[in-house]
Structure formats: structure tokens, C-alpha cells
Amino acid sequence: MDPRPNSDEARDAAYHFHSYTNARLNEQQGPLIIDRGEGIYVFDNQGNKLIEGMAGLWSVAVGFNEKRLIDAATKQMEKLPFYHNFSHRSHGPAIDLAEKLINLAPAPMSKVFFTNSGSEANDTILKLLWYRANAMGQPQKKKVISRLRGYHGVTIAAASMTGLPANHTSFDLPIDGVLHTTCPHYWREGRDGESEEAFATRCAEDLEAMIQTEGAETIAAFIAEPVMGAGGVVVPPKTYWEKIQKVLKKHDILLIADEVICGFGRTGNMFGCETFGIVPDVITMSKQLTSSYFPFSAFMMNDKMYDPIADESNRIGILGHGYTGGGHPVGAAVALENIRIIEEENLVANAAERGAELRAGLDALVGHPLVGEARGVGLIAALEMVAPEGKADQFTSGQLGAAMNKQCLQNGLITRNMLDALGFCPPMTITSSQVQDLLGILERSLTSFAADLS
């Protein structure tokens, strides 16, 4: 029996069913309970100070406990705590935010649709692709191509587009009409003697072959993150996006850029599309849009996507879709203030500069016998753990990453392992000295982990 039955840990194990967690294991050991946050740091309920090296879940751009966001939420809560956008209704914060996002867009966009999470946004996009196909008299043009290891959410449609086994196993997913092509991870998927650009060519050829097999007339869109996040921070190889877009344009297939992680500065530009020369038809946004101070998401679409949908809603008399909380006035107000902070404090430039320092530190660790690859762009990066020479058969996939993640936590750094890749995505407010602190904890953790293994 738990000696502290009234502790937060015991109460959590008794009543709280967690996301992305082994439920039975949580019942036994309970969670790490975070009590408060300040800047790049969080503090657990025992008072331990931790660097939040993942910005929560890739999301707290402006750091924890930013008073301007708290004040923006409070002010809006006092004025208009809730309203919706159904049936020709709207409110000031939603209008202002839609205008701001269209003006920020890295490619010409027409309209913004508001949702509550990245999963809901991508789910809605797939639904609207079907609606659009019917509107255009192309009822067969409804398939979507995603990528292995891509991440697009956890609702039924979004989880189907996600290319990770854990999101499909025992859920009876993916649904029909969702396909997965090659993951663009050169370090893992490249062949012996194959150059980075040759690998990019092969990825494009794989996509072309899939389109030819399925029939271009059946495929509505291709969805992808500019940089893969939950799939292990996979940075595309040189010329990848140029070649992929050429294939899509040839077959008149829409491009959906999932900027849920990359958007609002994470790659060293306001959008990942700018970093990689992507010209999308639809852009999904969440997480750093509000720094996750408020559950909020959106997607932008261009006229090519929007016009047939608008025409169909006019023919039917209504667009039968929407969310009670979509475009919530408090969330919209927080998003507007969050973007102002990112712009006024030059956090996009800071992400590029501090990210270069972080990646230089990670690159310096590549010679370590437990490190296979360091990768990243802007202020998002990963360190791939590998087994000691001659001991690969002693470790199952993900075991090294999980153990190293635990070692980092014990030393005061929160990371996230995606199988054996350790992710790093700290708040964009991080300073040079804090980057060095993070790297110092990482190096100490690597040293102690290696000693434990030996």
C-alpha cells in the first residue's frame, strides 16, 4: 500500500488516466508532478528545478509564466469570456487573429479556420478534402499521402495520417484512403554509397511510384511536417522539398504543411515553409500559436482549397462542421499577444542563433560511443542514441533512449525520447548561458549513463 495515500502521486494513480503513458506502470509508480514554471524552467512538487528542454510539448515559445499572456487572457475573460463563430457570428479577437495570420503566411492564403488542437485541425482538413472533391465532381479524389514516422495528431483521421505504429496498433488504424510513403531520414534510410541528394531523389521517386500505382485522379493531397517532430526530429535531406513539390504539381495534388511544431519561429524563420522553400495550399498551426497557454489551433487555406468548399456550402445552404470552442475569444487574444511577443523580442532570430549553439554542442557529442547522430534546424534538434559496439543485440528499440531520458531527468533536464532519439525543443527565450547549462547536463548524463552500462 502507498505509504502516502493522500499524496498527489497516489491520487493521480487512483483517478487520472494519462495520454501517451503505460497505464499500469503509472498506477505503480505515479507521475512526475510539475507545480510551477518560470522562463525555461519548471519546478516539481518537491521543489526541484528542471530545464524544460522540450518547451512542454514543443510548444511554450515565450517561456513559462509570461505575464503578458496572463494579462491578455484575463482582460479578454473579463470582456467576453466566450463566443462562437457559428451561424454568421464572430468577435474581435478572431477577426484580428485571422487577419494577422493571413498577413504572416509564407505563401498566399485566403481564409483561416479555427479549431482547438492540431489533431482537430488536421482531422477537419481531411474532412474538407472529401467535401471539396464532391463539390468538384471528383468523388474518387479523396486519398491522402502522408509519410512513415510523420505525426499529424490522434483523432481517427489525424492518427491515420500519422505514420507511427503506436498510433495505429490496437486502434484499427489507419482508415482506408490514407497512405504512407518514405520517411526522409537520410542517416537511417539512406543506402550505402547513396548521397543525400540521391536519397532525396529516391524519396520523390517513391512518391511518384505510389501516385502512379494508386492513380493520380484518386489522390487529393500530400501532408507533411517541414521538419518531422515526434518522428524523431527528422530534417529533410538537401533538395527534398524541391523534388517532392515538383511531383505534386505534376499531378495536381494539394500540399498540406503541418506547421504545428515548426510554426512561429522554431526553425529559425516564422514558418518552416520559409526555411525549406515550401509553397503549400494549406497550413496547420497550433502549439506555439498560443505557447500552449490556451488550447487553440487553426489552419489557413488558399483559394484553390477554399473556393470549391465555399461554393458547395452555398449549394447545400450550410457548411455542416465546426467546434464550440473554435476561435475562442480568450485563445485568440492570447495568440495575438503571443505573436506580438515573438515579433517584438526577436525570438525567431534568437531561435536561429541559440539553435546554432545547441546544435554545435550536440555535434560535439557525436564521437561518443553511445551517440549515432546529431541533427536539427533552428531551435529543434535530436541526439540519436546507439548501443555500444558489439552490444546492439542486448537492447530493444527505444530502450537506450528511455534510459538516457531518465538519466537527464535525474540531472535536471526534461527531454523526450522518441524511441532512441532524444528531442530538444526549449522555449525560444533561452539564452546562450542556458544553452550551455542544458548541454552541460546532457554531457554529464551521457557520461554517467555510459558508466552505468559498462
Phi, psi and omega in degrees: 000142179299125181291347179235069187298342180260009179286160177300321180299315181292319179294322178297314180298330182281328192236342192254120177262115191269158170280150172045049184216147170286108187300317182291322178295322178295325176299326183280316189250346181071171184263168163281124184255117180269130187260321182201170180221156180204111180065236179270003186251150166234160182232131180277178185285001172258001179089005180287134181267128184231137170286125179274086186286358178241010181050043184082264172230070179063027201225336187272081186300315189264010179087168182276146175065041176282113187296328181296325178286322177298316179293321179297317179294317181297314181299315180290323178300322180288330184272306180213094187289338177200142160200166187245178177237024175283156166050053176062038174246153176200183177204164187303310182301321179293319179296313181297319182290318178302316179297318180297315182294318178299320180289333178277342190307139181282354177212157182303125179232157185251311186220158175244136174242131185261138178223191186248346181204163176299322178300312179298321180297311181291326176299315179296320180300315179297318179300318180288331174298320177294315179301316180296317180300317177295320179298327183270005181069031179234063187297344178275347187269073187226000179283152176233136176256126173245197181229149171302134182075000173291156179230125183224010175124187188231357171293170189303312180288315182295320178294329176294320178289330173300140184249042182241132184304321183297336180274354180247321187301128179072358176262359184060042179239158006278163175286164178298146175091001175247122185244159181228125179255187190300137172284128185276049180260098186299317183300322184265322188261345180293147180269160178304128178080358181272125179287165180300316180291325176295323176295318177300319177299317179296321177300316179294323178293323177297318178297314178302317181295320179296317179298317179296319180294315183282331186097116182302330182291351180257355188252123182273318190202162172241128180243136181199151171277139174306315169235128178294134179262280185294344175283000176119024184052069181264113178271127184296149179291162179305138179073001183302305186292326176301314183286322178296315182294327177297318178295315182297317180296320180302323186255009179055051179250130181293150178246121177255118177263114178274099182260022183303320177265319188285333189292155175069038166111348190299328182266008182094359169228165182302323177230148176298332177302323178293322182296325187245010177067040181264134176243091187272167172265334181220142178231124177266138182222144173193212175042267185290354176300321175241011191055024182058021172290340180214135178295118189197143176204171181197165165220147175255146176223151179273178182297327181299322177280317189286315191302312178297326179292315179297318179297320181292321177296328177288321179294316182282324182110354181192151167263106187279060182204146176163169182233138180308316183268002181296127183072026181311132184299326179290316178298318180295319178296319178295318179299315179300315180291323178299316178295321177300317180296315179302318181286312185292327181263010176051045184287337176294315177295322179296322178298320179294315184287312180290328177296321177298322178293318179298314183291327176297319178294321178291320178301325182292343180269354186297333178288348180293140183297344179261003183246125180264318183206144166247137182210160177161177176204142184057222182254050172218129188205169178211153175237119183270121179275142176229156181288151175302152183306130178081003183238016184302325184286354181271352185234132174277160181302127179094346184292317180294317180298317180295319180292319178292324176300317179295321179297318178299317181298318179297332181265003173103021181228125175269120172237189174218126177266133173249095196055242184259012176260128175267125181266149177224123184205061186290164176308146184286358175274358185301144180260170178301315182294326178289326173300317180293325175298315179300312181295325178296316177296319180298315181294318177297320180294321179295318179297314181290326178295317178298320179295321179297318182294327183277000000 
